[in-house]
Amino acid sequence: MLDDSHLKPMNDSSVIPSISRYVCQAIFSTYQNHPEWLNEKYRNQPWDSHRFQEKFRSKLVEEFSKTEDKDKLIVKAIKIFNTFLLPDFYVSSNFTEVMENLRQITQTETVVSSNQVDGLKPTSNLLKVTPESTASAMAILLLDAENLPLNVETENFLAGCCKYPIRIKIAFANWRSMGKQDTEYHGRSYELIHVPACKDSADIKMATVGASIFLYYPTAKEVLICSSDKALLHLRNTLQAQGLTVYLVRKHSEIITVVNSTTGHTQTHAIKPIPTIDQFINQIKDLIAQEQKNASNQWVTLSRISQLYQAKYKTQIRQVVAGHLPGKKAQDFFMNYPVDFVVHQPAEKSEVYMTLFQPDRLPAVLETQTSIQLTAQVPSQLPSNITSKADLEQALVKIVIALTAKSPGSEVSISNVGSEFHKQYGQPITQVMASLQLGSKLPKFLLSCNSFKLKNVGKQYLVCLSQV
């Protein structure tokens, strides 16, 4: 796509002296201000020598003169920069200024004077381009296929985010290390650009190609930059300066986020559809209930539930949590729903344990038994020192006092109270409440006790003692 070796000479162009001088000044300015951006083998050249600069500029004139079309001069300039400058240059604000200056030099017949190109400052006499017909307007998709692969469904979602149809799709990667993905992308009409196997090479190539989009595709109105590398923000600035609408496409876990950099409007898409919060909670409750039955233990480790969820639903718990609460851990999610789960971690670095705080059905092991049999078994399951509402209230008072010992009178989550009760008495508190015919909702029970005050904060309840 960038090969212009077949082009005929353009010796009569008045633009060539200007662009040759500008490229020379740009490299010289980089040598003065950011020598670390210069390719090491060119750092020891006598750039300060006026004679050397004149000789270098003459070679640039000779090189640019081989180009037939002045609109291809930017491509030639980028190739020259690739020879002399390192990738850090392309992710700097200097690159944005350089591209804007090259654009204005090639779009006007007015020769740019040397004092204009010094310092890489953009000028204001940009050529006004006549708007193309909206019928030919299009969107272009630039993809870093190494860190943000796109399936057909996600690609269709991106097309829906644009005002104009996506007619050009370009994917950048080291295709030798991508298996058969090159065949897949080629089959979906992508232009494939190969890059070396080194850090940021795909992003650097995307920046150089993307910056000259207006030359190759003058009817382009929108560009989607699909990469998780924030360094491409400079490419965004360059394209916006050219009047294009830019969409930044990022991937976090299994969620694709598309941001219109002009309006700030954001849209999201799950690469693999994730369940709603209610569906997710019910899925986890079913897994916990089944594991409690299989292991004959009320407490189940979060790691075990994660394994079961992955096996059954072919996705990871953390991916679902990230889709609803980005940046949060799985245990943080479950702690936000104390009326459904009790979460307990004995020590900071130990396993996280979970149990059902309010089961929505009896354990499967008991489902075949009659209600008379269940009633008969309940009394033998009660802790020996809890046989009434008063006993249960007093037991909970002691637990709250212990949990707030370092700060008497403070509040504590009722999920922690339920967890501590289970730890001390070996049974879920809801099971004991059911045995005493006190209902199944701990918040309602605590409100009925004179010893406690209850507060609803967000989706969790906090409890403290009425009198300390």
Order of alpha helices (4+ residues) and beta strands (2+ residues): alpha-alpha-alpha-alpha-alpha-alpha-beta-alpha-beta-alpha-beta-alpha-alpha-beta-alpha-beta-beta-beta-alpha-beta-alpha-alpha-alpha-beta-beta-alpha-alpha-beta-alpha-alpha-alpha-beta-beta
